[in-house]
Amino acid sequence: MAGGAREVLTLQLGHFAGFVGAHWWNQQDAALGRATDAKESPGELCPDVLYRTGRTLHGQDTYTPRLILMDLKGSLSSLKEEGGLYRDKQLDAAIAWQGKLTTHKEELCPKNPYLQDFSTEGVLSSDGVWRIKSIPNGKGSPPLTTATTPKPLIPTEASIRVWSDFLRVHLHPRSICMIQKYNHDGEAGRLEAFGQGESVLKEPKYQEELEDRLHFYVEECDYLQGFQILCDLHDGFSGVGAKAAELLQDEYSGRGIITWGLLPGPYHRGEAQRNIYRLLNTAFGLMHLTTHSSLVCPLSLGGSLGLRPEPPVNFPYLHYDATLPFHCSAILATALDTVTVPYRLCSSPVSMVHLADMLSFCGKKVVTAGATIPFPLAPGQSLPDSLMQFGGATPWTPLSACGEPSGTRCFAQSVVLRGIDRACHTSQLTPGTPPPSSLHTCTTGEEVLAQYLQQQQPRVMSSSHLLLTPCRVAPPYPHLFSSCSPQGMVLDGSPKEAAVETIPVFGALCSSSSLHQTLEALARDLTKLDLRRWASFMDAGVEHDDVAELLQELQSLAQCYQGGDSLVD
């Protein structure tokens, strides 16, 4: 791998994980080759960490995500399981059998109108040339260009049924692994319980398929640093994720395993079985993933992991529908694209193992996430001006369904601020003007950020990174922003109609005492359950002793987050 990139293999497990992943890969793809922008520092983020080079049957180089994803039967819509990038039409005609043939052709799902133009990318064109997007560092063919570039279609919320309806990235044939024994749609044959998910990867068929794909990707890596798992927590994929993490820990000891436990939007009291299953799956998934991962972070726009519904979180400059996975997953993907920056840097990256060690000392392997989307920088403001506007309040919106961070203790944190123009990093006060704060006396943006964190949390172990590279939010990212310029700067007055292309984002991972209350609340909700009423969940492969052990482990983990000497006011 060029430049000795520390590769990461991504696992996406579940349908909501597919939504988050589709936005994530679209954002990575949009960033490829864009670092030549004058306002961005070239090569801040290394795409080779997440992508792999390959070669088609036509001998053309490709650049595809280093990815394994698992989903259920009926979840792909028009996307082919083998992808479209490596397909050789000449092979389709090579049939060994010379006798009579009967063809049974399944009716194809209609392609989302937004993806109609995408079907010509990465396929053999009419002129006999294989055309693909350009690859960073000269690894691929130049992009196909035309005299006029048509205005891109923007997908409507009503047209998005599944994550593949808006995925604009070609996948390798070894990426998609379908679980055919369970259905995505309908009420029957659903993967609803943790025990069902565990049993999937106990079956030789699926275990061997996952192991084969792991070996394929891992063996071509020169400096594999670890694995990131995007896993649904609310359904049976929590069990799939737990077994996958266990397999990774057993086979690849010493590599980092960072798990992002994903939960979709708010839920309602009236859905009793779904809510109980959600609680049980989340609790079992969280504890088992914690056992086998280096670090675990729940990600949700909901206000609670437990049975009591809480309103979704609020962003001052975003208008989103919390009932739409298309919206929620876009926001979570943007946060994920920011907080994962440390182990994707070109220069002086922080390895996954080191990041996990810094945040998970004393048994605290579960962390919370937060982000300010977009970071509120107005025209004419400097970074010190904008940071001072937060006062003493925590600057980011909580994204781990652990309640408001106000009044909780922070033990360690990793902070990333990206997308601020270098000219705005420091104060540009007129000579002789008294500085409004000590931040206005700093000479570099890095010094401003470090001093701000020190003032906010003086006794907290903090790691911080400041990047020029913004987060890209062009279509198919939904139009969620109000009163923002195309570069994501906050504007005064009524909402503007200009399409936002990039935004600055302030994100953090934090080992927080808020997890003490959250984990204890989960344990309390579990103790109130009459498990005899939920025999269907238990029959899927969970014993009463497993629940008793889960309660003990939850309470023990909760105690790790009690007390401490670092207070966030």
C-alpha positions in Angstrom: 0.0 0.0 0.0 1.4 3.3 -1.1 3.0 5.3 1.7 2.6 2.6 4.2 -1.1 3.4 5.0 -2.5 1.7 8.1 -5.4 -0.1 6.6 -8.8 -0.5 8.2 -11.4 -3.1 7.2 -15.0 -2.0 7.7 -17.9 -4.3 8.6 -21.5 -3.1 8.1 -24.0 -5.3 9.8 -27.7 -4.5 9.5 -30.0 -2.3 7.5 -29.7 0.9 9.4 -25.9 0.3 9.4 -26.4 0.2 5.6 -28.0 3.6 5.6 -25.2 5.1 7.7 -22.6 3.3 5.6 -24.1 4.5 2.3 -23.8 8.1 3.4 -20.4 7.5 4.8 -19.1 6.0 1.5 -20.7 8.7 -0.6 -18.9 11.3 1.6 -15.6 9.4 1.2 -16.1 9.1 -2.6 -16.9 12.8 -2.9 -13.7 13.7 -1.1 -11.5 11.6 -3.5 -9.4 13.8 -5.6 -10.9 17.0 -4.1 -7.9 17.9 -1.8 -6.5 20.1 -4.6 -8.9 22.8 -3.4 -6.9 25.9 -2.6 -8.5 26.2 0.8 -7.8 22.6 1.8 -4.5 21.0 2.8 -3.7 18.3 0.2 -3.5 14.9 1.7 -4.8 15.5 5.2 -6.8 12.3 5.1 -5.4 9.1 3.6 -8.1 7.3 1.4 -5.9 4.1 1.3 -6.9 3.5 4.9 -10.4 2.7 3.8 -10.1 1.9 0.1 -8.3 -0.9 -1.8 -6.9 -1.0 -5.3 -7.9 -3.8 -7.6 -8.1 -4.8 -11.3 -11.1 -5.7 -13.4 -11.3 -8.6 -15.9 -10.6 -5.9 -18.5 -7.3 -5.0 -16.8 -8.4 -1.7 -15.5 -7.4 -0.4 -12.1 -10.3 0.1 -9.6 -10.6 1.7 -6.2 -13.3 0.3 -4.0 -14.1 0.3 -0.2 -12.4 -2.3 1.9 -15.8 -3.4 3.1 -17.9 -6.4 4.1 -21.6 -5.8 4.6 -24.3 -8.2 5.8 -28.0 -7.6 5.3 -31.2 -9.6 4.8 -33.0 -11.1 1.8 -34.9 -8.4 -0.1 -32.8 -5.5 1.2 -30.8 -4.6 -1.9 -33.5 -3.3 -4.3 -31.8 -2.9 -7.7 -28.2 -3.4 -6.4 -26.7 -6.7 -7.5 -25.1 -8.8 -4.8 -22.0 -9.2 -6.8 -21.9 -5.5 -7.7 -21.5 -4.2 -11.2 -17.8 -3.2 -11.4 -16.2 -6.5 -12.2 -18.9 -8.0 -14.3 -17.8 -9.5 -17.6 -20.7 -9.8 -20.1 -18.7 -12.3 -22.2 -18.7 -14.7 -19.3 -22.5 -14.7 -19.1 -22.6 -16.4 -22.5 -20.2 -19.2 -21.5 -22.5 -22.0 -20.5 -21.0 -25.5 -20.4 -24.4 -27.3 -20.6 -25.4 -27.9 -24.2 -28.8 -29.4 -23.6 -32.2 -27.8 -23.2 -32.3 -24.9 -20.8 -35.2 -23.5 -18.8 -34.6 -20.0 -17.5 -36.4 -18.7 -14.4 -35.8 -14.9 -14.3 -36.7 -13.0 -11.1 -38.4 -9.6 -11.7 -35.9 -6.8 -11.3 -36.5 -4.0 -8.8 -36.7 -0.6 -10.6 -33.6 1.5 -10.1 -34.1 4.7 -8.2 -34.2 7.6 -10.7 -31.4 9.2 -8.9 -29.1 6.3 -9.8 -29.9 6.1 -13.5 -26.8 8.0 -14.5 -24.7 6.0 -12.1 -25.3 2.8 -14.1 -22.8 3.9 -16.7 -20.0 4.4 -14.3 -17.5 1.5 -14.0 -18.9 -0.5 -16.9 -17.9 -1.2 -20.4 -19.0 1.7 -22.6 -20.3 1.5 -26.1 -16.9 2.5 -27.5 -15.3 -0.5 -25.8 -13.5 1.5 -23.1 -13.8 0.7 -19.5 -14.5 4.0 -17.7 -14.2 4.5 -14.0 -13.6 7.4 -11.6 -10.1 8.7 -11.2 -8.1 7.2 -8.3 -6.0 9.3 -6.0 -2.2 9.5 -6.6 -2.5 8.5 -10.2 -3.8 5.0 -9.6 -6.6 5.0 -12.1 -7.9 6.3 -15.5 -9.0 9.9 -15.8 -12.7 10.5 -15.3 -15.0 10.6 -18.3 -15.8 14.2 -19.1 -18.4 15.8 -21.4 -18.9 19.3 -22.8 -21.8 20.0 -20.4 -22.3 18.5 -17.0 -26.0 17.9 -16.3 -27.4 19.1 -13.0 -27.4 16.1 -10.7 -30.7 14.7 -9.6 -31.4 15.0 -5.9 -33.2 12.0 -4.4 -36.5 12.7 -2.7 -37.2 11.3 0.8 -40.2 9.4 -0.7 -38.0 7.6 -3.3 -35.6 6.2 -0.6 -36.8 2.8 0.6 -33.5 1.1 1.2 -29.9 2.2 1.6 -28.9 1.1 -1.9 -31.3 3.6 -3.4 -28.8 6.4 -2.8 -25.4 4.5 -2.7 -23.2 6.0 -5.4 -20.1 3.9 -4.8 -19.2 0.7 -6.6 -18.5 -2.2 -4.3 -16.2 -5.2 -4.8 -17.9 -8.5 -5.5 -16.7 -9.8 -2.1 -18.4 -6.9 -0.2 -22.0 -8.0 0.0 -23.0 -11.0 2.1 -26.7 -11.7 2.2 -28.4 -13.6 5.0 -31.0 -15.5 3.0 -32.8 -17.2 5.8 -34.3 -14.0 7.1 -36.5 -11.4 5.3 -36.0 -7.6 5.2 -39.7 -7.0 4.4 -42.9 -8.4 5.9 -43.9 -9.6 9.3 -42.6 -13.2 9.0 -39.1 -14.5 9.0 -37.5 -11.4 10.6 -34.2 -11.2 12.4 -35.6 -9.7 15.6 -33.7 -11.2 18.5 -30.1 -11.2 19.7 -30.0 -15.0 19.9 -31.1 -15.3 16.3 -28.2 -13.1 15.2 -25.7 -15.1 17.2 -26.9 -18.3 15.7 -26.4 -17.0 12.2 -22.7 -16.8 12.6 -22.7 -20.2 14.4 -23.9 -21.8 11.2 -20.9 -23.1 9.1 -22.3 -21.6 5.9 -22.3 -18.0 7.1 -19.3 -18.3 9.4 -17.1 -19.7 6.5 -18.4 -17.0 4.1 -17.5 -14.3 6.6 -14.1 -15.8 7.3 -13.3 -16.2 3.6 -14.1 -12.5 2.9 -12.0 -11.5 5.9 -9.1 -13.5 4.7 -9.4 -12.0 1.2 -9.2 -8.4 2.4 -6.8 -9.0 5.3 -4.2 -10.9 3.4 -3.7 -8.1 0.8 -3.1 -5.5 3.6 0.5 -4.6 4.5 -0.1 -2.7 7.7 -3.6 -3.6 8.9 -4.4 -1.5 12.0 -7.8 -3.0 12.7 -11.5 -3.2 12.1 -14.4 -0.8 12.4 -17.8 -2.4 12.9 -21.0 -0.5 12.1 -23.7 -2.6 13.7 -27.4 -2.3 14.3 -28.1 -2.6 18.1 -31.9 -2.6 18.1 -32.5 -5.9 16.3 -31.0 -9.3 15.7 -27.9 -7.8 14.1 -26.7 -7.0 17.6 -26.1 -10.8 17.9 -24.5 -10.9 14.5 -22.1 -8.1 15.5 -21.3 -9.7 18.8 -20.2 -13.0 17.1 -18.4 -11.1 14.4 -16.4 -9.1 17.0 -15.6 -12.3 18.9 -14.3 -13.9 15.6 -12.1 -10.9 14.9 -10.8 -10.9 18.5 -9.9 -14.6 18.2 -8.3 -14.5 14.8 -6.7 -11.1 14.7 -5.5 -10.5 18.3 -3.7 -7.2 18.8 -5.6 -5.4 16.1 -8.0 -2.6 17.0 -11.7 -3.3 16.9 -13.8 -0.1 17.2 -17.6 -0.8 17.1 -20.2 1.8 16.4 -23.6 0.5 17.8 -26.3 2.1 15.7 -29.9 2.8 16.7 -32.5 4.5 14.3 -34.8 7.3 15.2 -37.3 7.6 18.1 -39.7 4.9 19.1 -43.3 4.9 20.6 -44.8 3.5 23.7 -47.5 1.7 21.7 -45.1 -0.8 20.1 -44.6 -3.0 23.2 -42.9 -6.0 21.7 -40.7 -4.0 19.4 -39.6 -1.8 22.4 -38.9 -4.7 24.7 -36.9 -6.4 21.9 -35.1 -3.2 21.3 -34.1 -2.9 25.0 -33.0 -6.6 25.2 -31.0 -6.5 21.9 -29.3 -3.2 22.9 -28.3 -4.4 26.3 -27.1 -7.8 25.1 -25.4 -6.3 22.1 -23.7 -3.5 24.1 -22.2 -5.9 26.7 -21.1 -8.6 24.3 -19.5 -6.1 21.9 -17.7 -4.4 24.8 -16.2 -7.8 25.7 -14.8 -8.4 22.3 -14.0 -4.8 21.0 -11.3 -2.3 21.9 -13.9 0.4 22.1 -17.7 0.7 21.7 -19.7 3.8 21.0 -23.5 3.9 20.7 -24.7 6.3 18.0 -28.3 7.5 17.9 -30.3 10.7 17.6 -32.7 9.4 20.2 -32.7 10.7 23.7 -32.6 7.4 25.5 -31.4 3.8 25.2 -34.0 2.5 27.7 -37.8 2.0 27.6 -38.8 5.6 28.3 -39.1 7.5 25.1 -37.2 10.8 24.9 -37.4 13.4 22.2 -34.7 13.3 19.5 -31.7 15.7 19.8 -31.8 19.1 18.4 -29.3 20.9 16.1 -29.6 24.7 15.8 -28.9 24.8 12.1 -30.4 21.5 11.0 -34.0 20.7 10.2 -34.4 16.9 10.0 -37.2 14.3 10.3 -36.2 11.9 13.1 -38.6 9.3 11.7 -36.6 9.0 8.4 -33.6 6.7 8.4 -32.3 8.7 5.4 -32.1 11.8 7.5 -30.8 10.3 10.8 -28.2 8.2 9.1 -26.8 11.2 7.2 -26.2 13.1 10.4 -24.6 10.1 12.1 -22.4 9.4 9.1 -21.2 13.1 9.2 -20.3 12.7 12.9 -18.6 9.3 12.2 -16.6 10.9 9.3 -15.3 13.4 11.8 -14.6 11.4 15.0 -12.7 8.7 13.0 -10.2 11.3 11.6 -7.4 10.4 14.0 -6.8 6.9 12.6 -7.2 8.1 9.0 -4.7 10.9 8.9 -1.8 10.9 6.4 0.6 12.6 8.8 1.1 11.3 12.3 -2.1 9.2 12.6 -3.3 7.9 15.9 -3.7 4.2 15.6 -7.0 2.6 16.5 -5.4 0.7 19.3 -3.8 3.9 20.7 -7.1 5.8 20.4 -8.9 3.0 22.2 -6.3 2.8 24.9 -6.5 6.5 25.6 -10.3 6.6 25.9 -10.9 3.2 27.6 -8.5 3.2 30.6 -9.8 1.6 33.9 -12.2 -0.7 32.0 -14.2 2.2 30.4 -14.5 0.6 27.0 -17.8 2.3 26.1 -17.6 6.0 25.0 -20.1 8.6 23.9 -20.0 10.7 20.8 -21.1 14.3 20.2 -20.9 16.8 17.3 -21.7 20.3 16.3 -23.1 20.1 12.7 -22.3 22.5 11.2 -19.8 24.3 13.4 -21.3 27.8 13.8 -18.7 30.1 12.1 -20.2 33.3 10.7 -18.6 35.4 7.9 -16.0 37.7 9.5 -15.6 35.6 12.6 -12.5 33.9 13.8 -12.2 30.5 15.5 -11.7 32.2 18.9 -14.8 34.3 18.4 -16.9 31.3 17.6 -15.6 29.2 20.5 -16.3 32.0 22.9 -19.9 32.0 21.9 -20.4 28.6 23.6 -19.5 30.1 26.9 -19.0 27.3 29.5 -21.5 25.0 27.9 -20.5 21.7 26.2 -20.2 22.7 22.5 -21.5 19.5 20.8 -24.9 17.8 20.6 -24.9 14.4 22.3 -25.2 11.5 19.8 -25.1 8.4 22.1 -28.6 8.5 23.6 -27.1 9.2 27.1 -28.8 12.5 27.8 -27.4 16.0 28.1 -23.7 16.1 29.0 -24.2 19.1 31.2 -23.2 18.3 34.8 -21.5 15.1 33.9 -17.8 14.2 34.3 -15.5 13.6 31.4 -12.5 11.3 32.0 -10.8 11.5 28.5 -11.7 12.8 25.1 -10.6 12.8 21.5 -11.7 16.0 19.7 -11.7 16.9 15.9 -12.5 20.3 14.4 -12.5 20.3 10.6 -13.4 22.6 7.7 -12.2 26.0 9.1 -10.3 28.2 6.7 -6.7 28.8 7.9 -7.3 32.6 7.7 -10.0 32.2 10.4 -7.9 30.1 12.8 -6.6 33.0 14.9 -7.9 36.4 15.8 -7.2 39.3 13.5 -7.7 42.1 15.9 -6.6 45.6 15.0 -3.3 46.5 16.8 -4.0 48.1 20.1 -7.3 46.4 20.6 -7.5 44.5 23.9 -8.1 40.8 23.3 -11.6 39.6 24.4 -10.1 36.4 25.8 -6.8 34.5 26.1 -7.9 32.5 23.0 -7.5 35.7 20.9 -3.8 35.8 21.9 -3.0 32.4 20.4 -0.8 32.3 17.3 -2.0 29.1 15.7 -5.4 27.3 15.3 -4.0 24.2 17.1 -3.1 26.4 20.1 -6.6 28.0 20.1 -8.3 24.6 20.2 -6.0 23.1 22.8 -6.3 26.1 25.1 -10.1 26.1 24.7 -10.3 22.4 25.7 -8.0 23.1 28.6 -10.1 25.9 29.8 -13.3 23.9 29.5 -12.0 20.7 31.1 -8.7 21.5 32.9 -8.2 18.0 34.4 -9.3 15.9 31.3 -6.9 13.9 29.1 -7.6 15.5 25.7 -6.3 14.7 22.2 -7.3 17.3 19.5 -6.9 17.6 15.8 -7.6 20.6 13.6 -8.1 20.0 9.8 -8.7 22.3 6.9 -10.6 19.5 5.1 -14.4 20.0 5.5 -17.1 17.4 5.5 -18.8 17.0 2.1 -22.6 17.1 2.1 -23.5 17.4 -1.6 -26.4 15.2 -3.0 -27.4 12.5 -2.3 -26.9 14.0 1.2 -30.4 15.3 2.2 -31.0 19.1 2.3 -31.1 19.6 6.0 -29.3 22.9 6.5 -30.9 26.3 7.2 -29.3 29.7 7.0 -26.0 28.4 5.7 -23.7 29.3 2.8 -22.6 26.7 0.2 -19.5 26.3 2.4 -21.5 25.8 5.6 -20.9 29.2 7.1 -23.8 30.4 9.3 -25.7 33.3 7.8 -28.0 35.8 9.5 -31.6 36.3 8.5 -34.2 34.0 6.9 -33.2 30.5 5.6 -31.3 30.6 2.3 -32.0 28.3 -0.6 -28.4 27.9 -1.7 -27.3 24.3 -1.8 -24.8 23.5 0.9 -21.8 21.6 -0.5 -19.3 21.4 2.5 -19.6 22.1 6.2 -17.2 22.5 9.1 -17.8 20.0 11.9 -16.8 19.8 15.5 -16.8 16.3 16.9 -15.7 14.4 20.0 -15.5 11.0 21.5 -15.7 11.1 25.3 -15.4 8.7 28.2 -18.2 10.2 30.3 -19.9 9.7 33.6 -23.2 10.0 31.7 -22.7 6.3 30.9 -23.1 5.6 34.7 -26.7 6.7 34.6 -27.4 5.2 31.2 -26.1 1.8 32.0 -27.8 1.7 35.4 -31.1 2.8 33.7 -30.7 -0.1 31.2 -30.3 -2.5 34.1 -33.3 -1.1 36.0 -35.5 -1.5 32.9 -34.3 -5.1 32.5 -35.1 -6.0 36.1 -38.7 -4.8 35.6 -39.3 -7.2 32.7 -41.4 -10.4 33.2 -39.4 -12.6 31.0 -42.2 -15.2 30.8 -44.1 -12.7 28.6 -41.2 -12.6 26.2 -40.6 -16.3 25.7 -40.2 -15.7 21.9 -37.0 -13.7 22.6 -35.7 -16.3 25.1 -36.5 -19.2 22.7 -34.2 -17.6 20.1 -31.2 -18.8 22.1 -31.0 -16.8 25.4 -31.3 -18.5 28.8 -32.5 -16.9 32.1 -29.0 -17.3 33.4 -27.8 -15.2 30.5 -30.1 -12.3 31.6 -29.0 -12.6 35.2 -25.3 -12.4 34.0 -26.1 -9.5 31.7 -27.6 -7.5 34.6 -24.5 -8.2 36.7 -22.2 -7.1 33.9 -24.2 -3.9 33.2 -24.1 -2.9 36.9 -20.4 -3.6 37.1 -19.6 -1.6 33.9 -21.8 1.3 35.2 -19.6 1.5 38.3 -16.6 2.2 36.2 -18.1 5.5 35.2 -19.0 6.7 38.7 -17.0 9.5 40.2 -13.7 10.8 38.9 -11.9 14.1 39.2 -12.8 15.7 35.9 -16.0 17.8 35.9 -17.8 19.3 32.9 -19.9 22.2 34.2 
